[in-house]
Amino acid sequence: MFSAFVQMWKFTRVVCFLITFALFAQAAPSYAKDVRVGVIDIQAAVTGTKEWKREFASFKTKFEKEKLSIATKEKQLKKIIKDLNKKSSVLNSESKKKKEEELLSKKKDFERYVQD
């Protein structure tokens, strides 16, 4: 008798589950027929504007100018290092030390400029 009760209980649970599943598995309700979901590509929307294109062109020109400026400063710094290496044997220790300090100062300034 107890096993019949357990079987009936399991059957009742399965039927309740199936009824609940059937209710929720129905097609979308009629009020949701007209609902549409859209996806917007923000990046494409922004990059397509005239203002963005103008600002990007301005940024690009400024970036190229800075790039050239950095390259020029780097060449100057390398030239100073090369000159110091050539003249190091001729210079006395005091002037050599002074030139090395100037070089280190310029090198630090250059590194800060590049980082900014």
KEBA-677598 format. One record per residue: x, y, z of N, C-alpha, C in turn; residue number from 1; residue in three letters. Coordinates in pm, 1 decimal. Atoms other than C-alpha are relative to their C-alpha. Layout:
// KEBA-677598
{npx: X npy: Y npz: Z capx: X capy: Y capz: Z cpx: X cpy: Y cpz: Z n: NUM res: ALA} $
...
END
This chain:
// KEBA-677598
{npx: 81.1 npy: -117.9 npz: 0.0 capx: 0.0 capy: 0.0 capz: 0.0 cpx: 86.8 cpy: 126.1 cpz: 0.0 n: 1 res: MET} $
{npx: -89.1 npy: -115.9 npz: -5.9 capx: 286.3 capy: 234.2 capz: 79.4 cpx: 64.1 cpy: 26.9 cpz: -135.8 n: 2 res: PHE} $
{npx: -62.1 npy: -17.7 npz: 131.6 capx: 449.0 capy: 173.0 capz: -261.0 cpx: -99.6 cpy: 61.1 cpz: -98.6 n: 3 res: SER} $
{npx: 101.7 npy: -59.5 npz: 86.6 capx: 121.2 capy: 259.9 capz: -433.6 cpx: -12.0 cpy: 149.5 cpz: 28.5 n: 4 res: ALA} $
{npx: 5.8 npy: -140.9 npz: -38.0 capx: 115.6 capy: 587.3 capz: -240.0 cpx: 120.0 cpy: 76.4 cpz: -58.0 n: 5 res: PHE} $
{npx: -121.6 npy: -62.8 npz: 53.2 capx: 475.1 capy: 666.4 capz: -346.6 cpx: -11.8 cpy: 15.9 cpz: -150.6 n: 6 res: VAL} $
{npx: 16.6 npy: -8.1 npz: 145.0 capx: 395.4 capy: 587.0 capz: -708.6 cpx: -100.8 cpy: 109.0 cpz: -36.8 n: 7 res: GLN} $
{npx: 100.6 npy: -101.8 npz: 25.5 capx: 87.3 capy: 807.9 capz: -695.1 cpx: 59.4 cpy: 139.6 cpz: 22.3 n: 8 res: MET} $
{npx: -64.0 npy: -128.0 npz: -30.8 capx: 293.1 capy: 1089.7 capz: -538.8 cpx: 94.8 cpy: 40.8 cpz: -112.8 n: 9 res: TRP} $
{npx: -91.3 npy: -27.5 npz: 111.0 capx: 559.0 capy: 1063.7 capz: -813.6 cpx: -78.5 cpy: 37.5 cpz: -125.4 n: 10 res: LYS} $
{npx: 83.5 npy: -27.6 npz: 116.4 capx: 289.3 capy: 1055.9 capz: -1080.4 cpx: -59.0 cpy: 140.7 cpz: 8.7 n: 11 res: PHE} $
{npx: 57.8 npy: -132.3 npz: -20.7 capx: 126.2 capy: 1366.8 capz: -933.8 cpx: 105.5 cpy: 108.4 cpz: -24.2 n: 12 res: THR} $
{npx: -108.2 npy: -97.6 npz: 18.6 capx: 459.5 capy: 1552.2 capz: -929.3 cpx: 35.5 cpy: 15.5 cpz: -147.3 n: 13 res: ARG} $
{npx: -32.5 npy: -3.5 npz: 142.7 capx: 532.4 capy: 1458.7 capz: -1291.1 cpx: -109.1 cpy: 73.5 cpz: -77.0 n: 14 res: VAL} $
{npx: 111.3 npy: -65.8 npz: 67.9 capx: 185.5 capy: 1569.3 capz: -1403.6 cpx: 2.9 cpy: 150.4 cpz: 27.5 n: 15 res: VAL} $
{npx: -7.6 npy: -143.1 npz: -33.4 capx: 221.3 capy: 1902.4 capz: -1218.4 cpx: 113.9 cpy: 67.7 cpz: -76.8 n: 16 res: CYS} $
{npx: -113.6 npy: -55.1 npz: 74.2 capx: 561.0 capy: 1957.5 capz: -1377.4 cpx: -34.4 cpy: 17.0 cpz: -147.6 n: 17 res: PHE} $
{npx: 35.2 npy: -6.4 npz: 141.8 capx: 429.0 capy: 1880.8 capz: -1725.8 cpx: -101.1 cpy: 111.2 cpz: -28.1 n: 18 res: LEU} $
{npx: 98.7 npy: -107.1 npz: 17.7 capx: 132.4 capy: 2115.2 capz: -1683.0 cpx: 68.0 cpy: 136.7 cpz: 9.4 n: 19 res: ILE} $
{npx: -72.4 npy: -126.4 npz: -15.8 capx: 359.8 capy: 2395.0 capz: -1558.4 cpx: 88.3 cpy: 27.1 cpz: -121.4 n: 20 res: THR} $
{npx: -86.6 npy: -14.4 npz: 117.1 capx: 604.1 capy: 2335.0 capz: -1841.9 cpx: -80.6 cpy: 38.1 cpz: -123.8 n: 21 res: PHE} $
{npx: 84.6 npy: -28.1 npz: 116.2 capx: 324.0 capy: 2337.6 capz: -2098.9 cpx: -50.1 cpy: 144.1 cpz: 2.1 n: 22 res: ALA} $
{npx: 47.3 npy: -138.0 npz: -9.7 capx: 195.7 capy: 2671.6 capz: -1968.6 cpx: 109.2 cpy: 100.2 cpz: -38.3 n: 23 res: LEU} $
{npx: -108.8 npy: -93.5 npz: 27.0 capx: 535.7 capy: 2840.7 capz: -1987.0 cpx: 64.4 cpy: -20.4 cpz: -136.6 n: 24 res: PHE} $
{npx: -62.3 npy: 29.4 npz: 128.5 capx: 642.6 capy: 2677.1 capz: -2312.8 cpx: -82.1 cpy: 48.5 cpz: -117.6 n: 25 res: ALA} $
{npx: 84.3 npy: -50.1 npz: 108.7 capx: 362.8 capy: 2835.0 capz: -2513.9 cpx: 71.4 cpy: 112.2 cpz: -73.7 n: 26 res: GLN} $
{npx: -56.7 npy: -109.1 npz: 79.2 capx: 441.8 capy: 3086.2 capz: -2783.9 cpx: -14.4 cpy: 130.5 cpz: 76.7 n: 27 res: ALA} $
{npx: 3.1 npy: -129.7 npz: -66.8 capx: 498.0 capy: 3446.6 capz: -2683.8 cpx: -141.8 cpy: 55.1 cpz: -0.6 n: 28 res: ALA} $
{npx: 134.6 npy: -56.5 npz: -5.7 capx: 183.8 capy: 3627.0 capz: -2575.1 cpx: -21.6 cpy: 102.5 cpz: -111.4 n: 29 res: PRO} $
{npx: 34.0 npy: -88.2 npz: 111.8 capx: 2.8 capy: 3845.0 capz: -2826.2 cpx: 50.3 cpy: 142.9 cpz: 20.5 n: 30 res: SER} $
{npx: -47.6 npy: -135.5 npz: -21.8 capx: 113.2 capy: 4169.9 capz: -2659.6 cpx: 148.6 cpy: 13.9 cpz: -34.1 n: 31 res: TYR} $
{npx: -142.2 npy: -6.2 npz: 30.6 capx: 475.7 capy: 4079.0 capz: -2733.6 cpx: 28.2 cpy: -15.6 cpz: -148.8 n: 32 res: ALA} $
{npx: -19.9 npy: 17.7 npz: 143.7 capx: 419.9 capy: 4035.3 capz: -3108.0 cpx: 72.8 cpy: 117.9 cpz: -62.6 n: 33 res: LYS} $
{npx: -55.3 npy: -118.9 npz: 62.4 capx: 514.1 capy: 4392.3 capz: -3193.2 cpx: 132.2 cpy: 45.5 cpz: 61.3 n: 34 res: ASP} $
{npx: -125.2 npy: -37.8 npz: -64.2 capx: 820.8 capy: 4404.6 capz: -2970.6 cpx: 116.0 cpy: -44.6 cpz: -88.5 n: 35 res: VAL} $
{npx: -118.2 npy: 31.9 npz: 80.1 capx: 1144.8 capy: 4421.0 capz: -3167.1 cpx: 123.7 cpy: 34.1 cpz: 81.1 n: 36 res: ARG} $
{npx: -125.8 npy: -22.4 npz: -69.8 capx: 1492.1 capy: 4395.5 capz: -3030.1 cpx: 101.9 cpy: 45.8 cpz: -103.1 n: 37 res: VAL} $
{npx: -99.8 npy: -53.4 npz: 92.3 capx: 1759.9 capy: 4604.4 capz: -3197.2 cpx: 136.3 cpy: 6.5 cpz: 66.4 n: 38 res: GLY} $
{npx: -137.1 npy: -10.4 npz: -49.1 capx: 2135.1 capy: 4611.7 capz: -3162.3 cpx: 64.8 cpy: 118.3 cpz: -70.1 n: 39 res: VAL} $
{npx: -64.9 npy: -118.2 npz: 55.8 capx: 2328.1 capy: 4932.7 capz: -3210.3 cpx: 150.3 cpy: -13.3 cpz: 19.8 n: 40 res: ILE} $
{npx: -145.7 npy: 0.2 npz: -7.4 capx: 2698.0 capy: 4936.8 capz: -3290.9 cpx: 43.8 cpy: 143.4 cpz: 28.5 n: 41 res: ASP} $
{npx: -32.9 npy: -135.6 npz: -43.0 capx: 2803.3 capy: 5244.0 capz: -3092.9 cpx: 125.9 cpy: 49.9 cpz: -70.4 n: 42 res: ILE} $
{npx: -125.0 npy: -42.0 npz: 62.0 capx: 3154.4 capy: 5250.9 capz: -3235.4 cpx: -22.0 cpy: 40.7 cpz: -145.9 n: 43 res: GLN} $
{npx: 27.6 npy: -33.5 npz: 140.0 capx: 3028.0 capy: 5246.2 capz: -3594.4 cpx: -82.9 cpy: 127.5 cpz: -9.3 n: 44 res: ALA} $
{npx: 83.7 npy: -119.5 npz: 1.5 capx: 2769.9 capy: 5512.5 capz: -3512.2 cpx: 83.7 cpy: 125.3 cpz: 26.2 n: 45 res: ALA} $
{npx: -82.9 npy: -116.0 npz: -34.0 capx: 3028.7 capy: 5744.4 capz: -3358.8 cpx: 102.3 cpy: 27.3 cpz: -109.6 n: 46 res: VAL} $
{npx: -104.6 npy: -20.9 npz: 100.3 capx: 3302.2 capy: 5688.1 capz: -3617.2 cpx: -55.4 cpy: 42.7 cpz: -134.8 n: 47 res: THR} $
{npx: 60.7 npy: -41.6 npz: 125.5 capx: 3059.4 capy: 5761.4 capz: -3896.4 cpx: -35.3 cpy: 147.6 cpz: -5.3 n: 48 res: GLY} $
{npx: 38.2 npy: -141.3 npz: -2.1 capx: 2998.1 capy: 6121.4 capz: -3789.1 cpx: 110.3 cpy: 88.3 cpz: -58.0 n: 49 res: THR} $
{npx: -96.2 npy: -95.3 npz: 57.5 capx: 3164.6 capy: 6418.3 capz: -3959.9 cpx: 88.9 cpy: 59.4 cpz: 108.7 n: 50 res: LYS} $
{npx: -75.6 npy: -59.3 npz: -110.1 capx: 3269.6 capy: 6564.0 capz: -3625.5 cpx: 112.5 cpy: -92.4 cpz: 44.7 n: 51 res: GLU} $
{npx: -102.4 npy: 95.3 npz: -42.1 capx: 3454.3 capy: 6248.4 capz: -3525.9 cpx: 111.6 cpy: -7.5 cpz: -103.9 n: 52 res: TRP} $
{npx: -101.0 npy: 7.4 npz: 106.4 capx: 3631.1 capy: 6230.7 capz: -3862.9 cpx: 90.3 cpy: 123.3 cpz: 2.5 n: 53 res: LYS} $
{npx: -78.1 npy: -123.5 npz: -6.8 capx: 3740.3 capy: 6593.8 capz: -3830.4 cpx: 95.0 cpy: -3.0 cpz: 119.7 n: 54 res: ARG} $
{npx: -83.0 npy: 6.7 npz: -120.3 capx: 3867.0 capy: 6544.4 capz: -3474.5 cpx: 109.9 cpy: -105.6 cpz: -13.3 n: 55 res: GLU} $
{npx: -99.5 npy: 105.7 npz: 17.8 capx: 4043.5 capy: 6222.1 capz: -3568.0 cpx: 111.8 cpy: 46.8 cpz: -92.8 n: 56 res: PHE} $
{npx: -101.8 npy: -53.6 npz: 91.2 capx: 4222.5 capy: 6394.2 capz: -3858.2 cpx: 89.2 cpy: 99.7 cpz: 73.2 n: 57 res: ALA} $
{npx: -76.3 npy: -96.0 npz: -79.3 capx: 4327.8 capy: 6673.6 capz: -3621.5 cpx: 94.5 cpy: -72.4 cpz: 95.5 n: 58 res: SER} $
{npx: -82.8 npy: 78.5 npz: -92.0 capx: 4454.4 capy: 6421.4 capz: -3367.9 cpx: 115.7 cpy: -66.0 cpz: -74.1 n: 59 res: PHE} $
{npx: -101.7 npy: 69.6 npz: 78.2 capx: 4642.5 capy: 6234.3 capz: -3638.0 cpx: 114.0 cpy: 95.0 cpz: -38.6 n: 60 res: LYS} $
{npx: -104.5 npy: -95.9 npz: 36.2 capx: 4827.9 capy: 6547.4 capz: -3753.7 cpx: 83.0 cpy: 39.5 cpz: 121.8 n: 61 res: THR} $
{npx: -73.8 npy: -32.7 npz: -122.7 capx: 4918.7 capy: 6640.4 capz: -3395.0 cpx: 90.9 cpy: -115.5 cpz: 40.5 n: 62 res: LYS} $
{npx: -78.2 npy: 118.0 npz: -35.5 capx: 5038.0 capy: 6285.7 capz: -3333.2 cpx: 124.3 cpy: -11.0 cpz: -88.2 n: 63 res: PHE} $
{npx: -114.0 npy: 7.6 npz: 92.0 capx: 5260.8 capy: 6291.8 capz: -3642.8 cpx: 104.0 cpy: 106.9 cpz: 33.1 n: 64 res: GLU} $
{npx: -93.1 npy: -106.5 npz: -38.6 capx: 5412.2 capy: 6626.7 capz: -3535.2 cpx: 78.6 cpy: -39.7 cpz: 124.5 n: 65 res: LYS} $
{npx: -67.3 npy: 43.7 npz: -122.5 capx: 5488.1 capy: 6487.9 capz: -3189.9 cpx: 99.1 cpy: -112.4 cpz: -28.9 n: 66 res: GLU} $
{npx: -87.3 npy: 111.3 npz: 36.8 capx: 5635.7 capy: 6175.7 capz: -3344.2 cpx: 129.8 cpy: 52.0 cpz: -62.9 n: 67 res: LYS} $
{npx: -118.4 npy: -59.8 npz: 61.7 capx: 5871.6 capy: 6385.9 capz: -3557.9 cpx: 85.1 cpy: 73.3 cpz: 103.1 n: 68 res: LEU} $
{npx: -71.5 npy: -71.7 npz: -105.2 capx: 5962.1 capy: 6600.1 capz: -3258.1 cpx: 79.7 cpy: -96.4 cpz: 87.4 n: 69 res: SER} $
{npx: -68.4 npy: 100.6 npz: -82.1 capx: 6050.1 capy: 6293.2 capz: -3053.9 cpx: 118.4 cpy: -58.6 cpz: -75.8 n: 70 res: ILE} $
{npx: -109.5 npy: 55.7 npz: 80.2 capx: 6259.7 capy: 6150.7 capz: -3337.8 cpx: 116.1 cpy: 98.9 cpz: -8.5 n: 71 res: ALA} $
{npx: -104.1 npy: -102.7 npz: 7.0 capx: 6448.8 capy: 6481.0 capz: -3369.0 cpx: 76.3 cpy: 8.7 cpz: 131.5 n: 72 res: THR} $
{npx: -65.0 npy: -7.1 npz: -131.3 capx: 6518.0 capy: 6499.0 capz: -2996.8 cpx: 84.5 cpy: -123.8 cpz: 26.7 n: 73 res: LYS} $
{npx: -75.9 npy: 123.4 npz: -18.4 capx: 6630.5 capy: 6137.4 capz: -2997.2 cpx: 130.7 cpy: 5.4 cpz: -79.5 n: 74 res: GLU} $
{npx: -121.9 npy: -13.5 npz: 81.3 capx: 6877.7 capy: 6208.0 capz: -3279.9 cpx: 99.5 cpy: 93.8 cpz: 66.9 n: 75 res: LYS} $
{npx: -87.7 npy: -94.6 npz: -68.4 capx: 7014.3 capy: 6507.9 capz: -3090.2 cpx: 65.9 cpy: -65.0 cpz: 120.7 n: 76 res: GLN} $
{npx: -53.2 npy: 66.9 npz: -118.2 capx: 7056.7 capy: 6300.6 capz: -2776.5 cpx: 106.4 cpy: -102.7 cpz: -38.8 n: 77 res: LEU} $
{npx: -98.7 npy: 98.3 npz: 46.1 capx: 7236.7 capy: 6024.6 capz: -2966.9 cpx: 127.7 cpy: 68.8 cpz: -47.6 n: 78 res: LYS} $
{npx: -116.5 npy: -74.9 npz: 46.2 capx: 7465.6 capy: 6284.2 capz: -3124.9 cpx: 83.4 cpy: 47.3 cpz: 118.8 n: 79 res: LYS} $
{npx: -70.6 npy: -45.5 npz: -120.2 capx: 7553.5 capy: 6424.8 capz: -2782.7 cpx: 75.0 cpy: -116.2 cpz: 63.6 n: 80 res: ILE} $
{npx: -65.4 npy: 118.3 npz: -57.5 capx: 7630.2 capy: 6074.4 capz: -2655.0 cpx: 121.9 cpy: -38.0 cpz: -83.2 n: 81 res: ILE} $
{npx: -110.4 npy: 35.3 npz: 89.8 capx: 7846.9 capy: 6003.3 capz: -2958.1 cpx: 116.6 cpy: 97.6 cpz: 16.3 n: 82 res: LYS} $
{npx: -103.9 npy: -101.4 npz: -18.9 capx: 8036.2 capy: 6332.9 capz: -2917.1 cpx: 70.8 cpy: -17.5 cpz: 134.0 n: 83 res: ASP} $
{npx: -59.2 npy: 19.7 npz: -132.0 capx: 8090.1 capy: 6266.3 capz: -2548.5 cpx: 93.1 cpy: -120.7 cpz: -0.1 n: 84 res: LEU} $
{npx: -85.6 npy: 118.7 npz: 7.0 capx: 8228.7 capy: 5920.3 capz: -2622.0 cpx: 129.3 cpy: 29.4 cpz: -76.4 n: 85 res: ASN} $
{npx: -119.8 npy: -35.1 npz: 77.0 capx: 8468.2 capy: 6065.7 capz: -2880.6 cpx: 94.8 cpy: 87.6 cpz: 80.7 n: 86 res: LYS} $
{npx: -81.5 npy: -97.8 npz: -72.2 capx: 8587.5 capy: 6347.8 capz: -2657.2 cpx: 36.5 cpy: -43.9 cpz: 141.7 n: 87 res: LYS} $
{npx: -22.6 npy: 40.9 npz: -139.3 capx: 8597.3 capy: 6150.3 capz: -2332.3 cpx: 147.6 cpy: -20.1 cpz: 31.5 n: 88 res: SER} $
{npx: -142.9 npy: 21.7 npz: -26.2 capx: 8964.6 capy: 6063.5 capz: -2370.2 cpx: 76.0 cpy: 132.3 cpz: 5.4 n: 89 res: SER} $
{npx: -67.4 npy: -129.6 npz: 4.8 capx: 9058.1 capy: 6429.6 capz: -2433.6 cpx: -37.3 cpy: 87.2 cpz: 119.9 n: 90 res: VAL} $
{npx: 48.0 npy: -85.8 npz: -108.4 capx: 8850.0 capy: 6591.7 capz: -2157.6 cpx: 60.3 cpy: -40.0 cpz: 134.5 n: 91 res: LEU} $
{npx: -44.5 npy: 32.9 npz: -135.9 capx: 8972.3 capy: 6620.0 capz: -1801.5 cpx: -119.0 cpy: -52.7 cpz: 80.1 n: 92 res: ASN} $
{npx: 103.9 npy: 70.1 npz: -76.3 capx: 8774.7 capy: 6441.2 capz: -1530.8 cpx: -113.3 cpy: 93.1 cpz: 43.8 n: 93 res: SER} $
{npx: 103.4 npy: -92.9 npz: -47.1 capx: 8591.0 capy: 6751.3 capz: -1406.4 cpx: -96.0 cpy: 38.4 cpz: -112.9 n: 94 res: GLU} $
{npx: 86.8 npy: -37.2 npz: 112.1 capx: 8460.5 capy: 6862.8 capz: -1745.4 cpx: -74.7 cpy: -122.3 cpz: -54.0 n: 95 res: SER} $
{npx: 66.1 npy: 124.0 npz: 43.3 capx: 8385.4 capy: 6501.2 capz: -1836.2 cpx: -119.8 cpy: -29.7 cpz: 89.9 n: 96 res: LYS} $
{npx: 108.4 npy: 24.2 npz: -95.4 capx: 8177.5 capy: 6463.5 capz: -1521.2 cpx: -114.9 cpy: 98.3 cpz: -23.0 n: 97 res: LYS} $
{npx: 101.4 npy: -102.1 npz: 25.4 capx: 7995.3 capy: 6789.7 capz: -1596.9 cpx: -81.2 cpy: -34.6 cpz: -125.4 n: 98 res: LYS} $
{npx: 68.5 npy: 37.9 npz: 124.7 capx: 7915.0 capy: 6676.6 capz: -1952.6 cpx: -90.2 cpy: -121.9 cpz: 22.0 n: 99 res: LYS} $
{npx: 81.3 npy: 118.9 npz: -28.6 capx: 7789.8 capy: 6339.5 capz: -1824.0 cpx: -126.2 cpy: 36.6 cpz: 77.2 n: 100 res: GLU} $
{npx: 116.8 npy: -45.8 npz: -75.3 capx: 7559.5 capy: 6514.2 capz: -1576.0 cpx: -99.7 cpy: 71.5 cpz: -91.6 n: 101 res: GLU} $
{npx: 87.8 npy: -66.8 npz: 96.8 capx: 7423.8 capy: 6735.3 capz: -1855.5 cpx: -71.1 cpy: -102.5 cpz: -87.5 n: 102 res: GLU} $
{npx: 57.7 npy: 105.2 npz: 83.2 capx: 7370.6 capy: 6427.0 capz: -2067.9 cpx: -109.6 cpy: -75.1 cpz: 74.4 n: 103 res: LEU} $
{npx: 101.5 npy: 69.7 npz: -79.5 capx: 7183.8 capy: 6246.4 capz: -1789.3 cpx: -124.6 cpy: 86.1 cpz: 18.9 n: 104 res: LEU} $
{npx: 113.3 npy: -91.6 npz: -16.5 capx: 6967.5 capy: 6552.4 capz: -1732.2 cpx: -83.6 cpy: 6.8 cpz: -128.3 n: 105 res: SER} $
{npx: 71.4 npy: -4.9 npz: 127.8 capx: 6881.0 capy: 6577.0 capz: -2102.0 cpx: -70.4 cpy: -131.9 cpz: -29.0 n: 106 res: LYS} $
{npx: 60.5 npy: 131.8 npz: 22.3 capx: 6814.2 capy: 6204.3 capz: -2116.2 cpx: -127.1 cpy: -15.4 cpz: 83.5 n: 107 res: LYS} $
{npx: 119.0 npy: 6.5 npz: -85.8 capx: 6572.4 capy: 6226.0 capz: -1821.6 cpx: -112.0 cpy: 88.1 cpz: -55.4 n: 108 res: LYS} $
{npx: 100.1 npy: -89.8 npz: 59.0 capx: 6396.8 capy: 6524.3 capz: -1980.8 cpx: -63.8 cpy: -63.6 cpz: -122.9 n: 109 res: ASP} $
{npx: 51.1 npy: 66.7 npz: 120.0 capx: 6365.0 capy: 6331.9 capz: -2305.9 cpx: -95.5 cpy: -113.2 cpz: 37.0 n: 110 res: PHE} $
{npx: 85.9 npy: 111.8 npz: -42.0 capx: 6220.5 capy: 6025.5 capz: -2128.9 cpx: -133.1 cpy: 50.4 cpz: 55.1 n: 111 res: GLU} $
{npx: 124.7 npy: -58.2 npz: -52.3 capx: 5967.0 capy: 6241.1 capz: -1945.5 cpx: -87.5 cpy: 52.3 cpz: -113.4 n: 112 res: ARG} $
{npx: 73.9 npy: -54.6 npz: 114.6 capx: 5870.1 capy: 6412.8 capz: -2269.4 cpx: -67.6 cpy: -111.7 cpz: -78.3 n: 113 res: TYR} $
{npx: 55.9 npy: 113.3 npz: 74.8 capx: 5818.8 capy: 6078.8 capz: -2442.6 cpx: -116.5 cpy: -62.2 cpz: 76.4 n: 114 res: VAL} $
{npx: 107.4 npy: 59.7 npz: -79.7 capx: 5607.3 capy: 5944.9 capz: -2155.4 cpx: -124.9 cpy: 87.4 cpz: 0.5 n: 115 res: GLN} $
{npx: 116.0 npy: -90.7 npz: 0.3 capx: 5385.0 capy: 6253.1 capz: -2154.4 cpx: -65.2 cpy: -3.6 cpz: -135.3 n: 116 res: ASP} $
END
